[in-house]
Amino acid sequence: MSERRFLLIAAPIVFLILWSAGFAVAKIAVTHAAPLTVLALRYGLVLVLLIPVALVMRPRFPDARGALDVAIVGFLIQVVYFGLCYVAFKSGVSAGAVAIVVCLQPILVALVAPRLVGERISPKGWLGLGLGLLGAALAIAGRSAIAAENAFGVGLTFLALLGITAGTLWEKRFGVSHHPVAANLIQYAVGAAFCIPAALLSEDTTISWSPEFLWAMAYLVLGNSLLAMSLLLAMIRAGEVARVSSLFYLVPALSALCAWPMLGEEMPPLAWAGMALAGLGVALVSRKPAAKA
């Protein structure tokens, strides 16, 4: 197996694990500090880690237009998506409910991508998207968590969904291959520029510096902010938008699995069935047609 093929197989698996666990970890983090305060600290720590790396590596930064595109993606994902999700967590929305809303992203991408980036979805692809949505819904319905959710928080989560969908499409339409250190520096600088003043102006920035909060922040900084986001943007550039976005159908079931030990939310048999169905849907969307002889 070639190194490139191994990376193409491993990247989605690593991304799914890191991204899915992030819902439960973020839910834990916002119990120790206000949501925008958590994000401001998260982005500040990422910049503290990346700036020395950039000074040593001296990566090539994009030109003005390229930097603007990276900054727009950073705003849509780091500020709109994560910001609204964290506020939703603080309002009482469960990790599973946020995950089931976010899993609608592939449907939105599939509807918009043909006109925006020129991709076409095959009938098999639409079948896979439908199965994925059904499987994700079963995974969360099995836990019976979404029925009693905070309506305001769920509304914020839908707005967050629009943010990450727009960020995904913008990255595919206008993004080009940039050095990951340079791209991450721009994106997290944008995130910090918005979240730090927002936290100072609107929140009590008191933080409970418990061991639980410290490990949660370490995960959010290293696992979510650096590794998972780099993998997501790299996969968007390397593959079709709809196929990459279809991976989000596995997020609800996997986030439920992670929330079981972390938050005490059990994973009933119906949720396991939903995970299997979502996996089938992802396989249908992600599978490339065989090359013609």
C-alpha distance (Angstrom), angle and dihedral (degrees) to the residues before:
residue distance angle dihedral
M1 . . .
S2 3.79 . .
E3 3.79 120.8 .
R4 3.82 91.6 -116.1
R5 3.81 92.7 51.7
F6 3.80 90.8 48.3
L7 3.81 90.7 51.9
L8 3.82 91.6 48.1
I9 3.82 89.0 54.2
A10 3.81 97.4 40.8
A11 3.81 98.8 43.6
P12 3.85 96.9 67.4
I13 3.82 91.7 45.9
V14 3.80 94.1 50.3
F15 3.79 91.4 43.5
L16 3.82 93.5 51.1
I17 3.80 93.0 50.6
L18 3.81 94.2 47.3
W19 3.81 95.1 42.5
S20 3.82 96.1 44.3
A21 3.81 94.7 48.8
G22 3.79 88.7 49.1
F23 3.83 91.8 74.0
A24 3.79 93.2 61.4
V25 3.81 92.9 39.4
A26 3.82 91.7 51.3
K27 3.81 89.7 48.9
I28 3.81 87.9 55.0
A29 3.81 93.2 46.9
V30 3.82 95.1 53.7
T31 3.81 90.5 55.7
H32 3.82 87.2 68.4
A33 3.83 99.9 42.1
A34 3.79 141.3 9.6
P35 3.83 114.1 -79.1
L36 3.81 100.2 -112.4
T37 3.80 89.2 42.8
V38 3.80 88.9 56.4
L39 3.81 91.0 49.6
A40 3.81 92.9 45.5
L41 3.81 90.4 52.1
R42 3.81 91.3 44.1
Y43 3.79 94.0 52.3
G44 3.79 92.7 42.3
L45 3.80 91.4 53.9
V46 3.80 91.3 47.9
L47 3.80 90.1 54.2
V48 3.82 91.1 48.0
L49 3.80 88.1 56.1
L50 3.81 97.4 41.6
I51 3.80 101.4 44.8
P52 3.86 95.4 65.0
V53 3.82 89.1 45.2
A54 3.81 90.3 52.2
L55 3.80 91.8 48.4
V56 3.81 90.8 53.5
M57 3.82 98.6 39.8
R58 3.82 96.8 36.8
P59 3.83 93.9 -154.3
R60 3.77 119.8 -162.5
F61 3.79 110.2 -99.5
P62 3.81 121.7 -145.8
D63 3.78 121.6 -103.0
A64 3.80 120.5 -101.1
R65 3.83 95.1 -81.5
G66 3.78 92.7 44.3
A67 3.81 91.5 48.3
L68 3.81 89.7 50.7
D69 3.81 91.1 53.2
V70 3.81 91.3 49.1
A71 3.81 90.0 47.8
I72 3.82 92.0 51.2
V73 3.80 91.3 51.5
G74 3.80 88.4 47.2
F75 3.79 92.0 52.5
L76 3.81 93.7 47.7
I77 3.81 94.6 48.1
Q78 3.81 106.0 27.8
V79 3.81 98.3 37.3
V80 3.81 108.0 23.8
Y81 3.81 100.7 31.6
F82 3.79 102.1 35.1
G83 3.80 94.4 32.3
L84 3.79 94.6 54.6
C85 3.81 93.0 40.9
Y86 3.81 91.4 53.4
V87 3.81 92.2 48.2
A88 3.82 87.9 49.4
F89 3.81 90.3 52.2
K90 3.80 90.2 51.5
S91 3.80 91.1 49.8
G92 3.80 89.0 60.1
V93 3.80 103.7 -95.4
S94 3.80 111.1 145.8
A95 3.78 124.3 -119.2
G96 3.81 89.0 -115.1
A97 3.80 94.1 54.4
V98 3.80 92.0 51.1
A99 3.81 89.5 48.6
I100 3.81 94.4 51.8
V101 3.81 91.3 51.6
V102 3.81 93.0 47.2
C103 3.81 90.2 50.8
L104 3.81 87.7 69.1
Q105 3.80 87.7 73.6
P106 3.84 95.1 93.4
I107 3.81 90.8 57.0
L108 3.80 91.6 52.9
V109 3.80 91.9 44.3
A110 3.81 92.2 48.5
L111 3.79 91.0 51.4
V112 3.81 95.7 47.9
A113 3.82 103.3 31.5
P114 3.84 97.3 74.0
R115 3.80 91.8 61.6
L116 3.79 97.6 35.2
V117 3.80 105.2 41.1
G118 3.81 102.4 12.5
E119 3.81 98.3 -112.9
R120 3.80 121.1 145.5
I121 3.79 125.2 -148.9
S122 3.81 115.3 -141.7
P123 3.83 122.2 -140.9
K124 3.80 88.2 -105.5
G125 3.77 88.2 52.2
W126 3.81 92.1 52.8
L127 3.82 89.1 49.1
G128 3.78 89.2 52.1
L129 3.80 91.5 49.0
G130 3.81 90.7 51.3
L131 3.80 93.3 48.0
G132 3.77 90.2 47.6
L133 3.79 92.9 53.1
L134 3.80 91.8 47.0
G135 3.80 91.6 48.7
A136 3.78 92.4 49.1
A137 3.80 90.9 50.1
L138 3.81 91.1 49.9
A139 3.79 91.3 50.2
I140 3.78 92.1 56.7
A141 3.82 96.2 35.8
G142 3.78 87.6 55.6
R143 3.78 89.0 62.4
S144 3.84 91.6 45.8
A145 3.78 89.0 -142.8
I146 3.78 103.1 127.3
A147 3.82 96.4 60.0
A148 3.81 95.7 77.9
E149 3.80 100.0 36.0
N150 3.79 125.2 139.5
A151 3.82 106.1 -95.9
F152 3.81 94.2 -146.7
G153 3.80 91.2 51.4
V154 3.80 92.7 47.8
G155 3.80 89.0 51.6
L156 3.79 90.1 53.3
T157 3.79 88.9 50.7
F158 3.81 91.3 56.1
L159 3.80 89.1 52.4
A160 3.80 88.2 49.9
L161 3.81 88.0 52.8
L162 3.80 89.6 57.2
G163 3.78 89.2 51.2
I164 3.79 97.4 55.0
T165 3.81 91.7 40.8
A166 3.81 91.2 53.6
G167 3.80 90.4 45.4
T168 3.80 91.9 51.8
L169 3.80 93.2 49.7
W170 3.81 93.6 44.4
E171 3.81 91.2 50.6
K172 3.80 91.5 51.0
R173 3.81 95.1 43.4
F174 3.79 99.8 43.9
G175 3.80 107.2 10.0
V176 3.78 122.9 105.8
S177 3.76 130.7 -174.8
H178 3.79 109.3 -70.8
H179 3.77 129.8 172.3
P180 3.85 105.3 -86.5
V181 3.80 93.4 -130.8
A182 3.81 92.0 52.9
A183 3.81 93.6 44.3
N184 3.80 93.3 47.4
L185 3.80 92.0 47.6
I186 3.79 91.2 55.4
Q187 3.80 94.6 44.4
Y188 3.78 96.4 47.8
A189 3.79 92.3 42.7
V190 3.81 86.6 57.7
G191 3.80 90.5 47.4
A192 3.80 92.2 49.9
A193 3.80 92.6 44.5
F194 3.81 90.5 59.2
C195 3.81 102.8 32.1
I196 3.82 100.3 45.7
P197 3.83 96.5 57.7
A198 3.82 91.2 37.7
A199 3.81 90.5 54.7
L200 3.81 93.2 46.0
L201 3.80 92.8 48.9
S202 3.81 100.8 41.2
E203 3.82 110.1 25.3
D204 3.76 145.1 55.4
T205 3.80 98.3 -111.6
T206 3.82 94.9 -157.6
I207 3.82 111.1 135.5
S208 3.80 128.0 -159.8
W209 3.81 101.2 -138.8
S210 3.80 96.4 -154.1
P211 3.82 124.2 151.7
E212 3.81 88.2 -108.9
F213 3.80 91.5 56.3
L214 3.81 92.2 46.3
W215 3.80 94.9 54.2
A216 3.81 90.8 43.0
M217 3.82 90.5 54.2
A218 3.80 91.3 46.3
Y219 3.80 89.5 54.6
L220 3.81 94.2 45.5
V221 3.81 92.1 49.1
L222 3.81 100.3 42.1
G223 3.80 103.1 25.1
N224 3.81 103.3 33.8
S225 3.80 105.5 24.0
L226 3.78 101.3 39.1
L227 3.79 111.1 22.0
A228 3.82 104.4 26.4
M229 3.81 95.6 42.8
S230 3.82 92.0 47.3
L231 3.81 90.0 51.0
L232 3.81 92.4 47.5
L233 3.80 94.8 52.0
A234 3.82 91.7 43.5
M235 3.82 91.8 51.5
I236 3.81 91.7 48.1
R237 3.80 90.1 55.3
A238 3.82 93.8 43.6
G239 3.81 98.9 46.0
E240 3.77 142.9 31.7
V241 3.78 114.3 -73.6
A242 3.81 95.5 -123.7
R243 3.81 92.5 51.1
V244 3.79 93.7 49.6
S245 3.80 91.9 44.5
S246 3.81 91.1 50.4
L247 3.82 87.3 69.7
F248 3.80 87.0 73.6
Y249 3.81 88.8 71.2
L250 3.80 87.8 73.7
V251 3.80 92.5 52.3
P252 3.85 98.9 81.8
A253 3.80 94.5 53.1
L254 3.79 93.6 42.1
S255 3.80 92.3 45.6
A256 3.80 88.2 51.5
L257 3.78 89.0 51.4
C258 3.83 90.9 50.8
A259 3.81 92.4 45.0
W260 3.81 90.5 56.0
P261 3.83 96.3 76.0
M262 3.83 95.9 24.2
L263 3.81 101.1 47.3
G264 3.79 102.6 14.4
E265 3.82 94.3 -111.7
E266 3.79 109.0 147.1
M267 3.81 124.1 -134.8
P268 3.85 108.8 -135.1
P269 3.82 124.8 -162.0
L270 3.82 93.4 -97.5
A271 3.79 89.4 59.4
W272 3.79 91.2 53.1
A273 3.81 88.9 51.7
G274 3.78 89.0 51.3
M275 3.79 90.7 51.9
A276 3.82 90.5 53.4
L277 3.81 92.3 48.4
A278 3.80 91.7 48.0
G279 3.78 89.4 50.4
L280 3.80 90.4 54.0
G281 3.78 90.1 50.8
V282 3.79 92.3 50.6
A283 3.80 90.1 49.5
L284 3.80 91.8 53.8
V285 3.79 93.2 49.6
S286 3.80 96.1 41.2
R287 3.79 98.8 45.2
K288 3.77 112.4 102.3
P289 3.80 118.2 -141.2
A290 3.75 115.7 -102.0
A291 3.77 114.6 -96.5
K292 3.77 114.5 -105.6
A293 3.78 117.0 -115.6
